[in-house]
Amino acid sequence: MDKFGKPVTEYNRCVYCHSGPKGTSQKMFEVGTHKPLDNPGLLKAPPLTNIALTAPYLHDGSARTLEEIWTVYNPDDKHGERTT
């Protein structure tokens, strides 16, 4: 559920990509965080082990906080759902 009590779609739940015994499905996904100069393509889901201790985040380190992943670097709600 998001902070408004609305269910988060299955494909936007953390556990959809970041699951399994190693904390990752080890599959490739398009999460909408590419920048204009990035190589196009899918990104491998990383494990979330000790995630709070491993900043910065995203494939290029552009997100300084976990919240920025969903609020600043998630324009199309492909990497979770923005709730603001």
N, C-alpha and C positions, 0 to 999 in steps of 0.2 A: 504494500500500500504506500502511496505517496503521502506527503504531509497533509494533504487534503482529504485523505481516506479513500482515494480513488485507486483501484488496482493498477499496478504497473504491468504492462504487457509482458508476456513470457520472454520475448526476445530482447527486452530491455532490462531484464533482471541480471544482476551481477553474476549469479550462479549459472546463467545460461552459457556464458563463455569462460568464466573463471570457476570451474568445477573439477571434480576428480581428486584422486589422492594427492596430486601435486599442486592443487589449487588452480589448475588450468586445464581446459579441454584440449590444448595444444592444436587447436584449429585456427584457421585464418578468417578474419572478419573485416568488413568495411564499417568503420565506426564514425566516419565523418570528421576526423580530426586532421586530415591532411592539409598542408599549407600549399599555396600556389607553386612553390618551387620544389616541393617534395616529389620523389618518385611515386608515380601512381601505383595502386595495387592494394592488396589486402594486408592487414597487420596480424601477426600472431598474438593470441591472447596470452599475456604474461601471468605468472602466478601472483596471487595477492598475499603471499606469506609476508608478514611484517610490513604490510603496505603503509601503515602510518609512519614508519621509520625510514622510508625509502624515497623521499622527495628529492628532486622534482619528478614529475610524472609525464606520461604520454611518450610516444616514440622519439620525440626530439627534446624532451625535458622542458617544454614550454609551460606546463601547468605547475605553478609553485605550490598549490594546495590541492587536496582531493576535491574540494568544492568547485574549484576552477574547471575540473574535468567536465562537470555537468553544466555549469553556468556560463563559462566563457568559451570553452572549446567544444561545444556540443550544439551547434546551430540548428541541426535538423533532427535532434533527439534520436540519433542512431547509437549513441553511447550512453545508455540510460535515458531517463526522462527528466527534463528540467521541470521544476515545480514552482518557479517564480515567474 
